[in-house]
Amino acid sequence: MATKVLVVGSGVIGLRTALELLNRGIRVHLISPRHPLHPSTCSMGAGGLWMPFHCDDSRTDRWSLETLHELTKLSSEKSSPGGTLVETLPAIIFNRNLQSVPSWATDASSNSLDFQNLSIDDLYNKSKSQRFRLPGKEVMKEAGYSHAWLFQTKIVDSPKMLTHMLDEIKANEYTDHVDVETDVFYTNIEELVFVAKAHGCDGLVNCTGLGSKLLCDDASLIGARGILLHYDRASCVWEEKSRGSNSSDEDKTNTIQDPVITISEPPFGSETMPCYMIPRGDIIAVGGSYLEGDEERGIRASERKRVLENAQNMGINTEKSRCVSDWVGFRPYRQTARLEVDEKLSSLSGVTVVHSYGYGGSGWTVFVGVASDNAHLLETWRKYLVH
């Protein structure tokens, strides 16, 4: 294992990698051009939903289930000083036809998901007994949605978790240095090797996300643009036709859960313009889009109209609910995630270089497993060099 590692990037992958190394007794020097809570960072703006999404890699299920295991533990612990970090909520994916169970739901270690493949009638019966909101049943039936997946997922309050991890890194005795607002954007990986050597590091983990497109001259890395509207969760008003409407006396005296809802089939959604709602901390994030190569940094008028329709389709009264902000981000998508040792550069420089990027829309789903693999690669490559 390297004795001191330069970690570059302070998104969810970079921060968790730094913590993984520190917990193994390895000194860490952490740098990033932007603070984790900067509005341009994908990790901060993300919905924080645990569910594999556009991370096309054979290792995704393993990374995801390792992450799920830790998030399950965190969700059962008392709140941190900054508030609840992980929440357990029902997740519903509406389908037009009966769909096969996804691979990530069939592993024995995914039992906590309580995954169910239901007819639309069974789903609405479940919502009565388990007390979670749903759009109007007839609305969904008329739209052609006949089946749904229902499972218990984890939602990470992204800004709070990023702050929590950064605070842990700063407080760790093995932390050598932290500067997550350098405002320096390096243009090639060799520059970072030079920085690593200048600070006495014999390891380097590149967690720069979409920045690796330039840094590593990686043309296969694409920004997949996502858009969100944020509604104030505490005061959100639900349509009367939505199950769990807060208008009845029963609903005023009993807690009704805000679920995650995702629709990627017409008429409400598609692969490039999915319809989804994610309750996260004090907001409800409504989206969205998955547009590869689209570099528009604002929400177009037509897109805003579409997302407002999404909110209405899922039962939010958009005229009476308060939209507090919007967000545009660019997921770092690659046909296969890059988590590997740069063998040529490592051999030439004497610094073990690990690249870790390209996790698409699954950063908060895979981060624990990915960080563990990052540390493992540093260890095994060092042993390889020694022998």
C-alpha positions, -999 to 999 in steps of 0.1 A, spaced: 0 0 0 12 35 -7 23 54 24 7 88 14 -19 94 -13 -30 124 -32 -68 122 -37 -80 146 -64 -117 155 -64 -142 162 -35 -174 147 -49 -188 116 -33 -162 93 -48 -133 114 -38 -144 121 -3 -153 84 4 -120 73 -11 -101 96 12 -120 83 42 -113 47 31 -76 53 29 -76 72 62 -94 44 79 -67 20 67 -40 42 83 -28 58 51 -20 95 50 -41 116 26 -36 149 8 -69 160 -6 -74 187 -32 -102 198 -55 -109 230 -75 -144 233 -61 -159 228 -27 -182 197 -24 -212 221 -19 -205 242 -49 -237 243 -71 -218 230 -101 -209 197 -85 -229 167 -95 -227 150 -61 -242 179 -43 -271 184 -67 -279 147 -71 -311 132 -56 -291 109 -35 -312 79 -45 -298 44 -40 -306 26 -73 -282 15 -101 -288 40 -129 -267 43 -161 -236 27 -146 -229 1 -173 -202 -20 -156 -201 -56 -146 -189 -45 -111 -219 -22 -105 -241 -47 -86 -212 -56 -62 -204 -19 -56 -241 -11 -52 -248 -38 -26 -217 -29 -6 -229 6 -5 -265 -5 4 -251 -24 34 -234 7 48 -264 30 40 -287 6 58 -265 8 89 -264 46 87 -302 48 84 -307 30 116 -283 52 136 -292 83 154 -290 116 135 -256 132 132 -251 168 146 -260 181 111 -293 161 108 -304 128 93 -279 116 67 -298 86 53 -336 80 51 -354 48 42 -384 54 18 -405 33 -5 -395 35 -41 -420 29 -70 -411 24 -106 -442 24 -128 -441 1 -159 -465 -4 -188 -460 -42 -187 -447 -68 -163 -409 -64 -161 -383 -90 -150 -366 -83 -116 -333 -64 -120 -301 -82 -111 -294 -59 -82 -326 -70 -65 -320 -108 -67 -288 -110 -47 -292 -124 -11 -276 -93 3 -303 -71 -11 -330 -86 12 -334 -52 30 -349 -39 -2 -380 -61 2 -383 -59 -36 -418 -67 -50 -431 -69 -86 -467 -59 -85 -498 -52 -105 -511 -17 -103 -540 -28 -81 -517 -46 -57 -495 -15 -55 -524 7 -45 -535 -18 -19 -500 -18 -5 -500 20 -3 -531 18 20 -515 -6 44 -480 8 43 -492 44 41 -473 61 13 -485 86 -13 -492 77 -49 -506 96 -79 -543 90 -86 -549 54 -95 -572 61 -124 -547 86 -138 -520 60 -139 -543 33 -153 -555 56 -180 -519 64 -189 -513 27 -195 -492 18 -164 -503 -17 -154 -474 -28 -132 -448 -15 -108 -417 -23 -89 -419 -15 -52 -389 -16 -28 -375 0 3 -346 22 -8 -321 46 9 -320 83 2 -288 102 11 -292 138 20 -264 147 -4 -253 181 9 -253 169 45 -234 137 37 -208 156 18 -203 180 47 -202 151 71 -175 132 52 -154 164 47 -156 171 84 -145 135 92 -115 139 68 -104 171 84 -106 157 119 -87 125 111 -52 122 125 -38 108 93 -50 137 71 -20 155 58 -37 184 40 -71 194 27 -78 222 1 -111 217 -17 -112 252 -31 -80 254 -51 -97 269 -82 -70 251 -102 -81 229 -131 -53 207 -143 -52 198 -180 -33 165 -179 -26 137 -155 11 142 -156 6 176 -139 -11 158 -110 18 133 -107 41 162 -103 19 176 -76 18 142 -59 56 140 -59 59 176 -47 39 167 -16 57 134 -9 29 112 -21 36 78 -36 0 72 -46 -26 92 -66 -63 86 -70 -80 105 -98 -117 111 -88 -123 142 -110 -155 129 -126 -163 146 -158 -130 166 -154 -112 134 -165 -124 140 -201 -97 167 -204 -74 155 -177 -70 120 -193 -80 129 -228 -108 104 -225 -132 109 -254 -154 81 -241 -164 101 -211 -196 120 -217 -216 145 -197 -252 133 -193 -272 164 -184 -298 163 -157 -324 189 -146 -343 193 -113 -368 215 -97 -367 216 -58 -400 219 -39 -401 226 -2 -409 193 13 -425 204 46 -451 226 29 -457 206 -3 -494 205 -12 -507 173 -27 -536 169 -51 -568 155 -36 -567 126 -61 -533 115 -47 -534 88 -21 -522 103 12 -537 137 4 -533 158 35 -569 170 34 -586 142 54 -588 140 91 -571 106 91 -541 120 72 -538 148 96 -533 124 125 -512 97 108 -478 99 91 -479 94 53 -445 87 36 -433 106 6 -421 79 -18 -396 79 -46 -414 76 -79 -397 69 -113 -413 66 -147 -391 60 -178 -419 49 -202 -444 70 -221 -466 89 -218 -452 104 -187 -415 95 -192 -388 82 -215 -352 71 -213 -339 106 -221 -366 125 -203 -376 104 -173 -403 115 -149 -392 112 -113 -397 125 -78 -371 120 -50 -377 133 -14 -343 143 -1 -338 160 32 -359 192 33 -367 192 -5 -386 171 -30 -365 169 -62 -385 166 -94 -369 157 -127 -357 153 -152 -335 145 -181 -306 122 -191 -293 139 -222 -258 128 -233 -236 155 -247 -261 183 -240 -240 212 -225 -268 237 -218 -263 250 -183 -298 264 -177 -332 249 -178 -349 255 -211 -385 269 -211 -398 237 -227 -380 215 -202 -393 235 -172 -428 230 -186 -422 193 -189 -408 190 -153 -438 209 -140 -461 184 -158 -440 156 -141 -447 171 -107 -484 174 -114 -486 138 -128 -470 126 -95 -496 144 -74 -479 177 -65 -501 208 -66 -476 230 -84 -497 262 -79 -499 258 -41 -464 242 -35 -433 263 -32 -405 257 -58 -374 269 -39 -347 263 -65 -337 245 -96 -305 227 -107 -286 215 -137 -259 190 -135 -238 167 -158 -234 131 -148 -200 115 -158 -211 87 -181 -188 62 -197 -198 29 -214 -176 11 -188 -166 29 -156 -129 34 -153 -115 20 -121 -80 8 -128 -43 14 -122 -26 35 -149 1 9 -153 23 28 -178 23 61 -159 27 43 -125 57 24 -138 74 55 -153 67 79 -125 70 57 -94 37 70 -82 8 45 -82 -19 62 -102 -55 49 -99 -83 63 -121 -118 62 -107 -145 79 -127 -174 74 -151 -201 61 -128 -230 79 -146 -260 85 -125 -250 60 -98 -224 79 -77 -244 77 -45 -253 41 -53 -218 27 -57 -195 51 -37 -187 27 -8 -178 -3 -30 -158 19 -54 -138 35 -27 -129 1 -13 -117 -10 -47 -97 22 -51 -78 14 -19 -74 -23 -29 -58 -13 -62 -33 9 -45 -24 -20 -22 -21 -47 -48 -2 -26 -73 24 -17 -46 28 -54 -38 32 -61 -76 60 -35 -78 78 -49 -48 78 -84 -63 
